[in-house]
Amino acid sequence: MRLLFLALLRKPLRTFLTIFSIAVALFLYCFLESVLDAFSVGVNMANASRLVVQHKESLAFQIPISYRSSIEQCEGVNAVVPMVWFGGLYTPKDQTGETREEFFAQFACELDEYMSIVPEVVIRDPEQKKALLADQAGCVVGDKTAERLGIKVGDRVVLRSQIWSQPGSKPWEFNVRAIYTSDNQAFDRTMMLFHYKYFDEKREFGKGMIGIFVLGMKDPSRFHEIATAIDRRFENSPFETRTVTEKAFNMQFVAMMGNLQLLLRSIGSAIVLTMLLVAANTMMMSARDQTREMGILKSIGFTDGFVFRLLIGEALVIAGMGFLIGAGTAFAAFNLAEINPKPDFFPIFRMPPESLLGAAGIALVTGVLSGLVPAFVGMRMKATEALRSV
Amino acid sequence: MAEPTSEPIIQLRDTTKIYYKGGEEILTLDHVSLDIMEGDFVALMGPSGSGKTTLLNLIGGLDSPTGGQLVVCGQDLGELSPRELAQWRANHVSFIFQSFNLLPVLTAFQNVELPLTLLPLSRAERRQHVETALKIVGLAERMHHRPDELSGGQEQRVAIARALACDPKLLLADEPTGDLDAHSAQEVMNLLTSLNQEHGKTIIVVTHDPKVAGCARRQLHLEKGVLALDKRSTDRHPVAGPRA
């Protein structure tokens, strides 16, 4: 082992650069996997006990809130919550007095009902929850957004919606009454939720229309039966519905990104592969430089097997250190320090644990492939030939 | 002062070595038969390409003969697998090369210790062996220096210490003074002579240098792979006494 580590220090700069290039490649791999995972975060946070009713044609079309009573009558449904996508921009002033535009997801909904069927939303302080439900202009903000934008309970948040307007083009004002968090790591903690009633009264158009209904089910295993029953109820009506599981609903957004994901994965993989090939080539060159030393070891009495293990061990140690630095940095940055490179775009940005296994696999394959050829050549080479090399 | 015994430590019988290069046969050793006694000091001489280094490598088990028999230290080397041959080398023979061949990443101490790691010795025993070997070659004070911090002569003395560390019966030196200045070369030859005379080591030196050959008791001249001359020296060059 000592000989192996001393061999790594033979040309410390080259060893460092090789380890560094593997580390960068594996960091990029982990980053890419985290980005791809962040795209599908909605799928991961979906709850099997919830269904979503939307317009049959597209999410862009609204459905009437009057459907609610009809849906509530369906057997197996225990709660129905209307929700509307608000699409507002928050424009706080920074320290220099300049305004900047910040985006995060906002929904109008019936808060009490929503929190009863979405237990992932947790308001720790009961007083906050009470104040939220009592104030029609109140809103609850996810702790991640609150932290990012410096929003706290008691603040007044002014939003300009890209969809909904008030008479006289007045901006929308909300009172922050509560901050929610979640015990579920996969749940979105960046949303803002406010009262549907307040929103519906104030909006200039579209009154009585909503985007989706979120349903709670008594028995999640009956989801297909319930969904079919609901959609059948509104067949041939002006607003036909499509009822799907929350997971399938969220999958629509992932599907929209389909080609982008493929593109990202292709470009990222090409970069990672190129960097790993460069690193592997350097490791092979390093092994070739040691040919004479292998001859010396053999002349002293070390076996061919020892030479093989030494050379492949060196490649594996370099790849392993690259893995520890690259994947370790990514894990520490995204999962421990919770660094999110685009918090307004990715509500949750975490490195999936399986990426660590993937990175370990890539490091192992790089180490074995780059070490195997020189190790095999070194093992087969006669000591006399090796000693003749310059 | 040790004299060669009547027991042969090396026996070659019709030993032949053929290399194949580009489909062509190159006969490097042509039916060489030879006995070398234990404790002898032999100089292998001859023009380039005459087979000196090939013969040395065969005796040291670094290469295998194409034909004939080769018995060294009582072992027919043709009967050993590559793995057994490596173990045999670790126990019976040591090499000294023209270009020293020390591992650059290791200190003098670590270089000398290297062959000892193949033997069943404790760390303390290894340390004792290394210190003794470095003391014999007069480099006890430089044991923590790396090869690039030593002169050529010192590097070769470390290489000799490495060769001595396992206390082998047989020392094989391939032009050990080839890369050294006259003074360092003389020092190295004094050392080898004392190892032969005082410690009874059997030494075979490949050399072009008549002065080096003059230190040996016996001179073997090879020409085109054939043993052309076998001369026992009556008038060995005087050398300085053994080192501390």
Boltz contact constraints between the chains, C-beta under 6 A:
constraints:
  - contact:
      token1: [A, 6]
      token2: [B, 105]
      max_distance: 6.0
  - contact:
      token1: [A, 10]
      token2: [B, 105]
      max_distance: 6.0
  - contact:
      token1: [A, 293]
      token2: [B, 103]
      max_distance: 6.0
  - contact:
      token1: [A, 296]
      token2: [B, 101]
      max_distance: 6.0
  - contact:
      token1: [A, 299]
      token2: [B, 62]
      max_distance: 6.0
  - contact:
      token1: [A, 299]
      token2: [B, 95]
      max_distance: 6.0
  - contact:
      token1: [A, 300]
      token2: [B, 115]
      max_distance: 6.0
  - contact:
      token1: [A, 301]
      token2: [B, 86]
      max_distance: 6.0
  - contact:
      token1: [A, 301]
      token2: [B, 89]
      max_distance: 6.0
  - contact:
      token1: [A, 301]
      token2: [B, 90]
      max_distance: 6.0
  - contact:
      token1: [A, 301]
      token2: [B, 118]
      max_distance: 6.0
  - contact:
      token1: [A, 303]
      token2: [B, 83]
      max_distance: 6.0
  - contact:
      token1: [A, 303]
      token2: [B, 86]
      max_distance: 6.0
  - contact:
      token1: [A, 383]
      token2: [B, 62]
      max_distance: 6.0
  - contact:
      token1: [A, 384]
      token2: [B, 57]
      max_distance: 6.0
  - contact:
      token1: [A, 384]
      token2: [B, 62]
      max_distance: 6.0
  - contact:
      token1: [A, 384]
      token2: [B, 63]
      max_distance: 6.0
